[in-house]
Amino acid sequence: MDNNKETLKTMRPSKRRLIQVYAALLYNAHIKGFINGEIFTGNSKYACVPGFNCYSCPGAVGSCPLGALQNALAYSGKTAGFYVFGILLLYGIIFGRTICGFLCPLGLIQELLHKIPTPKIPKGRVTRALSYLKYIITAVFVFGITLWYGIMHGTTIPGFCKYICPAGTSEGAMMLLANPNNADDFGMLNILFTRKFVIMLIIGVACIFCFRAFCRFICPLGAIYGLFNRFNIIGVKVDKNRCNGCGACVRNCQMEVRRVGDHECINCGKCMEVCAQKAISIKAGSITLKAPEGGCAGDKPGAEKKRKIIAGTLWGIALAGLAFALVWFNFLDPSLKKPEPPVQPAQPAVTQEQPQADEEVVIPVGFEEGNRLADFEIECLGGEKFSVSAAKGKPVVINLWATYCGPCVQELPLFNELYEAHRDDIAMVAVHNCILDDDPAEWVANSGFTMPFAVDTEDKTVWNAVGGTSSMPQTIVLDRNGIVIYNKRKSVDKALLESLYAEAAEK
Amino acid sequence: MEKTKAKTDRGTVIKIIQSVLCITYAAVMAVQAINIYTSGTAARAADPRAVIYSQEIAADAILKGLPVLVLAVTVTVVAACLGVKNRNKPYTDAEYTRDLMVARVKEPSAEMKAERSKQKKLLVGGWTGFALAMVPIVLYMTNSNNFAQSDPKGLEAVLAAMVLFVVPWAAVGIGILSIAFILRDKSIRKETEYARNCEKGENGHEAPKSHGKAVIAVRCVVLVLAVTFIILGINNGSAKAVLSKAITICTECVGLG
């Protein structure tokens, strides 16, 4: 009986675990997103969350600091990313790597994976050497690739996200693909997904055998926050008057620390349990957040009780905040109200040209393949107008893109090539998403493309007409009768574009 | 005593089974993903509109890995019921132990100094040897004549020649480095022993540095800088760029395409 009680006691989650779960829930409070398979588009995404949490996760209500940093670096040729740098400095100086220990959902997943009972790889010189790999990864993938493509080629290639990030694969891609509403997105998957999926599996297996393998060897965010660990306000502190230098803290720590609070320390506070001198505590400046058993040196009588009352109050506020966040991000946020689809004027029944058939086939108006695309008109950057009705009789190609979307920019030359090849018998427009203040006109002027470009209106005329979503690129092809023969969110290649044009031109 | 040993053995067996299951599951899923991609690419070569992945194909792949996953979950549950736990082995790095011991010594002895000097020489020697062994590899790789052939048969020959040249030199480099590290470890252990026998200082241990005024000053400067940057960012549009990227699915970030 006593044994059972003891087992239950050891299985009880620690306060740190509860905080980790709380943070993961708070970052992903948009539960509706998991049900609908759509990402949250509210203004809360102005703010970056402190931990590693993909902003393309359907539940995410904040931005990923690493994704935002790479985006800012890619834009550094145009706009200095002060905002992201400021956010990282703020989180770094307040928390440092305490974020890794308490506020990172990926850290939580890694720790849970490590709980699977298998033989474990202890830390040693090899793991110590590997811990420097994350600095190389940060330099090459976060800064090198992103800056190179951003400044030299004017495209946004988030190197780490694109080639490595397991959070993007698991929280973003897999969560989106798991929803039946996004079945079409499978068509977008290619070598990039295969590679990232295999990388995610390798990292997952590594985390089972090696404590926080991703955190220790790969994570660029940990590498960046680690630089602040000597100065962070909230974290593990050592009472130098009590410490006798026995080294029990470092010997029992599973991270690559050589000193409590160094750049590898995630401030989890596990060392407090093994410190016989009770010299370690978690502090915020001079305020003790978690004291060793028996209290800190210089504690006033009743300090422990006071700490418990404060902790209880903070938990109460935090839970109320979580409840509010769940209600707000699922029911009340203004971004949840979808704009009404544009009202189409009454359309006469459209018949397909089948001279032999007596009965008329009514083609519904819509953006699905086989539908007749609703008419819309948009002004191109050159001043001319593009409308579906005016383009009737020609194959129509509409491309939804944005300057900050790497794959979109990469495929634009293919569209331009197609346009040049069939200039007299094609109606084409590349429509830029209207969510940035950044004017794409300059970019287009410098690109040398000859095909027509337009920017969608603020009420998203084109996006609503063609069923555009928050993922890009998207290509829509209409045949000569204005019937949609292709409407997919995926990158295209030359062969596909040519075959689509041939099909559209035939009809 | 016997009961404890039996429990430990049982735990070890469960852990090994679990390891095999975890690796097998990951391998099955990785092979499935690669298979889907290769067969999908072949289909796309014939028809540019053919899809590589689809919901059905993915579901089929997941089903293939399901038995291993179920087995792994079952073993985890059984292990939890039997009380099998992961034990954290304490860090026993020779260099770290040496540092702890040396920090307690009042005055390092001549033997300790000699060993420390030997360690430095071994470290420099090992890395120099490694770097020297890498020189022929670098020269080989940078010589374009070694990679001149371009037809498929020639490519195989080029790769074979490269491997035959690179592997021995790499082995020499790693060998030199390993020998240097083994000898250095031996010297470190010796130094630790000498340190153990030395006279201890009164408060010789390396006490953690206190957070003095300098740290507080750094905190203040960084905080001010952070707030300034955030305000500048809101004004120069970089905050809006964060939002615009975050509310649009970054297909590259999530590996969609």
Interface residues (C-beta under 8 A of the other chain):
Chain A: T7 I39 F40 T41 G42 N43 K45 Y46 C48 C54 Y55 S56 A60 G62 S63 C64 G67 A68 N71 A72 Y75 T79 A80 G81 F82 Y83 V84 F85 G86 I87 L89 L90 G92 I93 H114 K115 I116 P117 T118 P119 K120 P122 K123 G124 R125 R128 I157 P158 C161 K162 C165 G168 T169 G172 A173 L176 L177 P180 A183 D185 F186 G187 M188 L189 N190 I191 L192 F193 T194 R195 K196 F197 V198 L201 I202 G204 V205 I208 F209 F228 R230 F231 I233 K237 V238 K240 C243 N244 G245 C246 G247 V250 R251 N252 C253 Q254 R258 R259 V260 G261 S335 A402 Y404 C405 G406 P407 N433 I435 L436 D437 D438 T469 S470 S471 M472 P473 Y486 R489 K490 S491 D493 A495 L496 E498 S499 L500
Chain B: G11 T12 I14 K15 I16 Q18 S19 C22 I23 A26 M29 A30 A33 I34 I36 Y37 P48 R49 V51 I52 Y53 S54 Q55 I57 A58 A72 T76 A79 A80 G83 V84 K85 N86 R87 N88 K89 P90 Y91 T92 D93 E95 Y96 T97 L100 A103 R104 G204 H205 E206 A207 P208 K209 S210 H211 V215 V218 R219 V222 L223 L225 A226 V227 T228 F229 I230 I231 L232 G233 I234 N236 G237 S238 A239 K240 A241 V242 L243 S244 K245 A246 I247 T248 I249 C250 T251 E252 C253 V254 G255 L256 G257
